[in-house]
Structure formats: C-alpha cells, structure tokens
Amino acid sequence: MDGHDAEDPKQSTADMTVFVQNLLQQMQSRFQTMSESIIVKIDEMGSRIGELEQSINDLRAEMGVEGSPSPSASTPSKVKDEPKPADDAT
C-alpha cells in the first residue's frame, strides 16, 4: 500500500500541473483576444478623432469664408451692452 500511496500524490501533482497549465493558456488566450480588441478600438477612435478634427477645421474654414464670426462677435457685445445701461440706470 505504501507504493500505491506514493503514486497518488505524484499523479495528483501531475494532474494539478496540467490543470494549471491549461488554465494559464486559457487566460493568456483571453488576454490576447482582449488586447487585440482594445487595440482595434483605439485605432477606430483615432480615426474618428481625425475625422472630427477635419470636420472642425472645415467648419472653421466655412465660418471664415462666410463671415459668420462677425454676427457671433456682435451677439456677445450686445449681451455686454445690455448690462451697461442697467448699471447706468442704477
């Protein structure tokens, strides 16, 4: 029986080693998949940011050509002018 008992711990250790190796391989595979997914999403975000920057630049160019900044600039000045008469009336 001593010989049989000696083999069981060895077999148990071997089984545990195989189990842990398989578990680590699964974890590595999942980590790799998640890493690739994150990289793809980061690349997509970079592209979207680039498109957004281009759209903003296009809008700025349109505003510069159409003279839209002038009406925008007069609107804040009107807002600034309104409090002044109220201050003078006080």
VOLO-917885 format. One record per residue: x, y, z of N, C-alpha, C, O in turn; residue number from 1. Coordinates in pm, 1 decimal. Each point is the difference from the previous one (the first is absolute). Layout:
N
- X	Y	Z	X	Y	Z	X	Y	Z	X	Y	Z	NUM
...
END
This chain:
90
- 80.7	-119.5	0.0	-80.7	119.5	0.0	85.3	126.3	0.0	-41.1	102.3	-54.8	1
- 160.0	-108.4	116.1	86.6	117.3	2.8	38.0	42.3	-140.5	5.2	119.6	-28.5	2
- 21.5	-214.3	-60.2	35.4	30.4	-137.9	-116.6	64.5	-71.5	19.3	92.1	-79.4	3
- -139.8	-138.8	106.0	-120.1	56.1	-63.1	-26.8	140.2	49.8	-40.5	87.0	-77.2	4
- 63.0	-64.0	206.6	-19.1	133.1	56.7	102.0	98.2	-57.4	-31.3	117.5	-19.3	5
- 151.1	-164.0	-7.7	105.3	85.4	-53.6	-33.5	45.0	-142.0	37.1	110.5	-39.6	6
- -106.3	-193.8	-37.3	-35.7	35.1	-136.9	-114.8	100.4	-4.1	-2.1	84.5	-89.5	7
- -90.5	-89.7	179.6	-114.6	91.0	-0.3	41.4	146.5	12.9	-49.4	82.9	-76.5	8
- 137.7	-47.3	169.8	42.7	140.6	6.0	70.7	43.4	-127.6	-16.4	113.5	-44.8	9
- 95.1	-203.5	-14.1	67.8	35.7	-125.3	-102.8	22.8	-110.8	10.4	95.7	-76.8	10
- -110.1	-184.9	69.3	-103.8	13.5	-102.8	-82.0	126.2	26.6	-34.9	72.2	-93.3	11
- 4.7	-45.9	218.8	-76.3	118.5	36.9	77.5	126.5	-36.0	-57.4	96.9	-49.7	12
- 187.1	-98.6	75.0	84.2	114.6	-34.4	5.3	18.6	-151.9	-6.2	112.6	-49.3	13
- 17.6	-222.7	-24.1	3.9	7.0	-146.6	-132.6	54.0	-53.3	-1.9	83.3	-90.6	14
- -108.7	-131.3	147.3	-132.0	47.6	-42.8	-15.1	149.7	28.1	-49.8	75.8	-83.3	15
- 93.5	-35.8	201.3	-10.3	140.9	37.3	86.8	85.1	-91.5	-40.1	109.9	-38.1	16
- 157.3	-158.6	2.7	89.5	73.4	-89.6	-65.1	18.1	-136.6	3.1	109.1	-57.0	17
- -62.1	-216.5	4.6	-67.7	7.5	-130.5	-116.9	97.4	8.1	-20.3	80.4	-91.0	18
- -56.4	-87.2	199.2	-114.9	88.9	18.4	44.5	146.7	1.6	-59.4	84.3	-67.2	19
- 163.2	-55.2	143.8	49.3	137.4	10.9	54.8	47.5	-134.5	-22.3	114.6	-38.8	20
- 93.8	-201.6	-32.5	52.7	38.9	-131.2	-113.5	32.2	-96.9	6.0	98.8	-73.1	21
- -109.2	-182.9	73.3	-115.0	25.5	-87.5	-69.3	130.7	37.1	-39.2	77.5	-87.2	22
- 24.6	-54.1	217.3	-63.8	122.3	46.7	80.6	122.4	-42.8	-56.9	99.1	-45.9	23
- 187.3	-105.6	60.6	85.9	111.2	-40.9	-6.5	23.1	-150.8	0.9	114.4	-45.4	24
- -7.4	-222.7	-32.5	-10.2	14.5	-145.3	-132.0	66.4	-38.3	-4.0	84.4	-89.6	25
- -104.6	-123.2	158.2	-130.1	62.0	-26.7	2.9	148.4	35.5	-50.9	84.0	-74.1	26
- 110.7	-53.8	187.8	8.6	140.3	42.5	83.3	80.9	-98.8	-35.4	113.1	-33.5	27
- 145.6	-170.4	-13.0	85.2	69.3	-96.0	-75.8	23.7	-130.3	10.1	107.2	-59.7	28
- -85.4	-207.0	16.0	-77.3	12.7	-122.6	-104.9	111.1	13.0	-17.1	81.6	-90.6	29
- -51.9	-79.9	203.3	-101.5	103.9	22.3	64.5	137.8	8.2	-52.5	96.9	-54.8	30
- 164.7	-88.4	122.4	70.5	126.8	10.9	42.5	49.7	-137.6	-13.2	118.6	-30.5	31
- 63.7	-208.3	-51.6	41.8	35.2	-136.1	-118.7	51.1	-80.3	10.8	100.0	-70.9	32
- -124.6	-168.8	82.1	-119.9	41.2	-72.1	-45.6	138.3	45.0	-33.7	85.0	-82.5	33
- 32.8	-63.0	213.3	-41.1	130.6	51.8	97.5	108.6	-42.7	-41.9	110.4	-34.7	34
- 170.4	-139.9	36.8	101.0	97.5	-40.5	-20.2	40.4	-145.6	4.7	118.4	-33.3	35
- -26.9	-215.7	-52.1	-22.1	28.9	-141.5	-125.7	83.2	-18.4	-2.0	92.8	-80.8	36
- -103.0	-125.7	155.5	-125.2	74.7	-8.2	20.3	144.2	43.0	-51.9	91.9	-63.5	37
- 126.1	-71.6	169.8	26.6	135.4	49.5	80.0	78.8	-103.0	-28.7	117.2	-24.2	38
- 127.6	-179.7	-35.9	82.2	67.7	-100.1	-85.4	41.8	-119.7	15.3	110.3	-52.5	39
- -105.0	-199.2	10.0	-89.0	32.4	-113.1	-87.8	119.0	36.6	-18.3	90.6	-81.3	40
- -36.3	-90.0	202.6	-86.9	109.9	41.7	77.6	131.0	10.6	-52.4	105.7	-35.1	41
- 174.9	-111.4	82.3	83.2	120.1	8.4	27.1	54.4	-140.3	-4.5	120.9	-22.4	42
- 32.6	-210.8	-71.5	22.2	43.0	-138.9	-125.2	65.7	-57.2	8.4	102.0	-68.4	43
- -126.0	-161.5	97.0	-126.4	57.1	-47.7	-21.8	138.3	61.3	-41.6	93.3	-68.7	44
- 69.8	-81.1	197.2	-15.2	129.8	65.8	93.6	102.9	-60.9	-38.2	115.5	-18.6	45
- 159.9	-156.2	-12.4	94.9	90.5	-63.8	-52.0	49.7	-134.2	13.4	117.7	-33.5	46
- -72.7	-208.4	-42.2	-56.8	38.7	-129.5	-116.1	97.1	18.1	-11.9	98.5	-72.9	47
- -72.7	-127.1	170.0	-114.7	87.9	25.6	45.4	137.8	45.8	-57.3	101.2	-40.4	48
- 159.1	-97.2	123.8	53.1	128.3	46.7	57.0	77.4	-117.7	-18.8	121.2	-10.3	49
- 88.6	-191.7	-78.6	52.6	65.4	-119.1	-111.6	58.0	-85.9	12.0	111.5	-50.8	50
- -121.0	-187.3	34.3	-114.5	48.3	-77.3	-62.8	120.9	68.4	-38.0	96.7	-66.0	51
- 27.4	-102.7	197.1	-57.3	111.0	76.1	84.1	125.7	-16.4	-53.4	108.7	-22.3	52
- 184.9	-123.7	33.4	89.6	114.5	-17.8	-15.9	59.4	-139.1	-0.3	122.0	-16.4	53
- -12.9	-208.5	-83.7	-17.1	48.2	-137.0	-132.4	74.5	-13.3	-6.6	104.3	-65.1	54
- -98.6	-157.2	126.5	-130.3	66.4	-4.6	6.2	136.0	67.2	-55.6	97.3	-50.9	55
- 123.1	-90.1	165.4	14.1	127.7	70.6	76.6	99.3	-86.2	-38.1	116.7	-9.3	56
- 145.1	-162.0	-53.1	77.5	88.7	-87.2	-82.8	46.0	-118.8	8.9	115.5	-41.7	57
- -90.2	-206.9	-13.3	-87.8	37.6	-111.9	-101.9	105.3	44.3	-25.4	96.7	-71.8	58
- -32.5	-116.3	190.5	-96.8	97.0	51.2	65.3	135.4	24.2	-58.2	104.1	-30.6	59
- 179.1	-105.7	85.5	71.6	126.1	21.8	26.1	70.4	-132.3	-14.1	121.8	-11.0	60
- 52.1	-200.0	-88.7	26.2	57.9	-131.7	-127.6	60.3	-57.9	3.2	108.9	-57.2	61
- -116.1	-179.5	71.8	-128.0	51.4	-50.3	-37.9	128.6	72.4	-46.5	95.6	-62.1	62
- 66.5	-93.8	192.2	-34.3	119.7	77.5	86.7	117.2	-41.3	-47.4	113.4	-5.8	63
- 172.3	-139.3	-22.5	91.3	106.5	-42.1	-36.7	55.1	-135.0	10.0	120.5	-22.8	64
- -52.8	-207.7	-68.5	-34.9	41.2	-135.8	-132.8	73.9	-0.7	-14.3	99.7	-70.7	65
- -83.7	-146.6	148.4	-134.0	58.6	-1.4	-9.7	124.4	88.2	-97.9	74.1	-8.7	66
- 197.0	-50.8	92.3	-4.9	116.1	89.3	-91.3	-23.5	119.1	-47.6	96.1	60.5	67
- 22.2	-221.1	-25.6	-86.2	-31.6	113.6	55.7	47.8	132.8	-78.6	27.5	90.7	68
- 209.6	-16.0	-73.9	50.2	46.2	130.0	-46.8	140.0	35.1	-10.4	32.7	118.2	69
- -18.3	51.6	-217.4	-44.7	136.0	28.7	-133.3	1.7	73.3	-9.4	65.6	103.7	70
- -95.2	-134.5	-151.9	-126.0	-2.7	76.0	19.0	-62.2	137.9	-62.2	44.1	96.6	71
- 145.2	-143.3	-86.6	25.8	-62.1	129.6	66.7	99.0	92.5	-30.5	4.7	119.2	72
- 120.9	74.2	-173.0	72.1	97.9	81.5	-94.7	111.3	43.9	14.6	52.2	110.5	73
- -112.4	-14.3	-195.2	-91.1	107.1	38.0	-99.7	-47.0	104.8	-45.4	80.0	81.8	74
- 11.0	-206.8	-82.8	-93.7	-52.0	99.8	56.8	12.2	140.6	-69.4	49.6	88.7	75
- 194.4	-93.4	-64.5	55.1	18.6	134.6	12.1	147.3	37.4	-16.5	34.1	117.1	76
- 45.0	54.7	-213.2	13.4	141.4	33.3	-135.8	56.7	40.1	-7.3	86.6	87.2	77
- -101.3	-134.8	-150.3	-133.2	44.2	40.3	-27.6	-42.3	143.2	-56.7	75.8	78.7	78
- 96.9	-196.0	-46.3	-18.5	-48.7	135.6	79.7	87.2	96.0	-46.1	29.7	110.2	79
- 165.7	11.3	-151.9	82.2	86.1	84.8	-61.2	139.1	10.0	9.4	64.0	104.7	80
- -72.7	-15.7	-213.4	-58.8	134.2	-0.8	-123.2	7.2	91.0	-24.3	102.6	63.4	81
- -52.6	-210.6	-57.1	-123.3	1.9	78.6	25.9	25.6	147.7	-72.0	80.6	59.0	82
- 170.5	-144.1	4.9	23.2	26.9	141.5	48.2	141.8	25.4	-25.1	54.7	107.4	83
- 94.1	6.5	-203.7	51.3	135.3	21.1	-111.5	101.6	21.6	8.8	77.8	95.0	84
- -114.2	-74.0	-178.4	-108.9	93.3	28.4	-67.6	-29.1	134.2	-41.3	92.0	70.7	85
- 30.6	-219.4	-36.5	-59.4	-34.0	127.8	86.5	52.2	112.8	-51.6	47.2	101.3	86
- 184.6	-55.3	-118.1	92.2	53.0	101.0	-10.8	152.0	6.7	5.7	58.1	108.5	87
- -21.4	7.7	-226.3	-10.3	145.2	-3.1	-130.0	45.2	65.2	-3.1	103.1	67.2	88
- -105.8	-180.5	-86.6	-130.0	35.2	56.0	3.0	-12.7	151.7	-74.8	69.3	69.0	89
- 157.7	-154.3	-17.4	6.3	-20.2	144.0	74.3	107.9	63.2	16.3	0.6	122.1	90
END
